[in-house]
Each structure stands twice: as C-alpha cells, then as structure tokens.
C-alpha cells in the first residue's frame, strides 16, 4: 500500500514524526520534521497567495484561548459533541459512530444516541480491544477546557476552530472594509479538539492547523463577479440526491450545477472551484477528488448548505479535507444576542425610497397615569417597533380593545386610549442587514497528508527508488547542489553557487556525501525538483549541469545565467 511506504519515507526523511516519542508518544499529535515544516508552510503560503493576493481578502490573527461566553454563543458549548461509549471490561473509551461503521459498514453520521444504541444491540457491536460489552452512548464535548487568570474563576477553551475569532471582530472589520459588502477575512492557525480515540495519524489530530475564510455577503445578492469565467469548469458532485438514491457522483459544469439547483448560489460554487484549483496546484489529481454535499441529518446547526471536498486514500477511504459552507446569518445573530451588540451593516440605496407606513403615537395625557414610572419604557417600546408590529398592535386593539405587550419580561396592557395610529410617509436612504457568511475551511494537516500520498511514486523495479514528485510551488527543497567529487576545487565553487542561490531566496541542499547517483536518488526521494552538478568541465567552461527530477534530462547552463534559469523554472 502507498500509505505504509509513504509514511515510512516521511518518517525516515524528516516530514512527519510521532510526537513525544521518547515518552512513548501520545495519540492525536504529530511533529513536523525539518522537511515537513517547510512543506506545511509552503502550502499555507500558496493558500495565502490564492485568497489574499488573488481574492483581495485580508488576514487577522486572534487568540487561541477563547472565553466560554464566546463559545456558548456560537453553540460549541452545547452542540460540539461526539457520541462516546466505554467498554465494560477493559474500560477503554471509543467514538461510538466510528466503531459502529467499522463493524457494520453502515453510514450512521447524524444519528441520535438512542438510534446508535439500537444498532449496537442489533449487530452485536462489542469492544474492538477485548470483545466485551459496550456501555450506553453519551455525548462528549470535544473542546479542551482551561481556566483564565491566576484565580481560575473565568472558564475558557482552546478554540475548536478559527472562525469565531473573525465573527466577534465583525464591527471593526466592517469599518475596515468601509461597510461595503462583500468582503472577506481569513485566519490561519491552530485549533484544538480533544478527540476520543484518534487512530488515524495526521488525519485525525487533537491539535491541527486550519486555514479559513469568512466571506460576508448581502443575503439578497449571492452572485459573484468572476462566476462567468468559471461557468464551464467541470466538477464531480456527490449531491444529496445522488447519495439518497445510491447513485454515483455526477460530472457537471458549474453553470449546470447552479441552473439545476444542486449548488445554492454563485459564491458557494465559486468557492468549490477555488478549492479544486488550489488542490490541483498542490499536485493532487482531479481523479482522486470529489465534492460531497452534506445530507440533511448531518448538516451543521448553523449551515444553510455545506459541501465537503473529499480525497480518496488507500488506507482511510474518502477523507474530508475541506468544508465549504453557507453559514447564513447564524453566527452574527447569535453573537449579537449574547453580547448585546448590533452586528449588522447599513446598505445604502442608490436612490432614496419614499415609503408609507403606520406609526403608533403615545397619548401622553393617558400614558403617564396608566404606566407611571414604566411610561418611558413602554413609550420606547412603541418607538422602536417596526411596521409589522404596529399593524399587529392596531389589529388587536381594534378587535379586543387591548394589546398585551411583553417588555423586559413584564406584561403591559396597551388600550385604545393610550395610543393613536397615524399614516405617514418617510424617506428611506437604506436598510440595516445582518450579512450571510460563506466559509471555505481548509484542514492543512489533512491536505499535507494528501499531497504526500498522491505525489508518492513507488519504484517499478529494484534498481529504482520510491520518491515524492512534489509540485515545484511547495517542494521543501527546491535545488540540490552537488560537486561531482568531494574535492576542494569543486567544493569551493559549489559552495559559492549554493550561497548565491540562497541569497536569491531559493531553498538549497548542498550535499557531498556518496556517489553522484546516490545523491540524485536522495534528492529525488524527498521531492527536490532540480539538481545542479559541478564537475571538472565547470572549471574550464564556467557551466554546470542541471538535472530535472521528473524527466531525468540534463542540460548545461552557464553559471552567470543560473539564477535566471532556476527562477524561470519555479515561476
């Protein structure tokens, strides 16, 4: 299997290492070695290039420790749970839905605990370790809990996603973007989830890196100015309909997907296209990608629509690496409610509008004696209500002679003698709206795993070696510089070339160990795109040999042209 060989080379050559290894390790954590750290940063920089430089978004950085009230508002304190079960015998704990799926091959995501318990009993699902009986299933919150401050009297959590840090900055961000929709803000950084029993290496981590964009849009205008340029792009879509009917994913253009109502709006499908474009630039082939729409029973509590970008793996099957969601106005509404702050934006009309409406005017001669010290509160209530509520009050008073208004938890009886109704015309220059949010969320660690897996090439015969065919844009080492022999006159020139290339911004590996063939093989193994060899001819004609990793073709280049030739290769 590619997975096993890929992981072996990744570990041997410094891409991925087990964390806390000298203390027997802890599952759910992974160290990035020297090459892995560079590869990961290169992937994130390519992501920044696409979303910041390419789309005009801006990046923020918020704390990774989050106060409880923020995550209470977002729904994570109450809803961010996984179904958990424990073995009666060995007392080990497991994520219930994963064990059930492994044993029964049933798709159980989104089922209630009661439904999962019934499947466990029906299919005799037992402990995978000792075979004993499993307990009833309960909800387990995935967030790492902590205390803020020396006294420990304020509860916090390690953030489970980077998105909330953007939402709570909405007022400042909207001013930064001059209150013009749409606008996008991104954040890249660590997130934390205390997974029950992570057994999938870098695929399921307790500490991981996300790259998320929050795109704030007018709910009445989800068109995209670039949609026409990508309307003909073909996408492999596994929609709700194909999943429910048990059919294969369909290949369809972006325009057809929109016209047939498969994807909700232009902005959402444009983000699906961008995800495909990004993964292609990383070297992940189209044939191992698909886009799966969330089924109704698995849709997140905040989502209007949601699509996963999935990659095919030989070890774990189809794995989600990107989520693209229309979160609606859930987040801003919720944070507005819990914080008592208005999180909206004023949309100015091109031309002011004249509207007719009915207003409720307090009769102050009767108001004061009836409501006494509460008169200002009731008066403020009448002044703040919209036209729909005015009509409701008017209809109630005309029918029953009274309207019972609930204000700050107290009921006040408003009668016909307290108010009069008047039809007025008003000039409206715009309106306040709560923007909707389109969110592409990238799991950088899973994407890195996918890059390694699908750039890995197994040797076809014993003479060849396994190697990584990494895309030029993300290869940790860009150039290998090798003197043909470990001789002073060659080493001196090779060192000078190495320093010049490094000063020009290239990542260069300088190697004099072993034969030139072995050095080529080592460079190929870790995905170095090109190698430069300095030989005795170099001392005569001032030229070097450049070898291409993928074609193994070689050509002579003058040292004076080397910087330009290497630059052109990577650009």
PyMOL commands that set and color helices and strands:
alter all, ss='L'
color gray80, all
select helices_A, chain A and resi 2-12+21-23+34-54+68-74+76-79+96-104+113-122+163-167+170-176+201-203+227-230+240-244+254-259+266-281+286-288+296-298+330-339+364-384+387-400+444-455+488-503+516-525+536-541+559-570
alter helices_A, ss='H'
color red, helices_A
select strands_A, chain A and resi 16-18+30-32+58-59+65-67+81-86+93-95+138-141+145-148+154-158+183-192+207-217+234-238+250-253+289-293+305-313+317-328+345-362+402-407+410-415+419-433+436-443+456-457+467-468+479-483+508-510+530-534+543-548+554-558
alter strands_A, ss='S'
color yellow, strands_A
deselect
rebuild
show_as cartoon
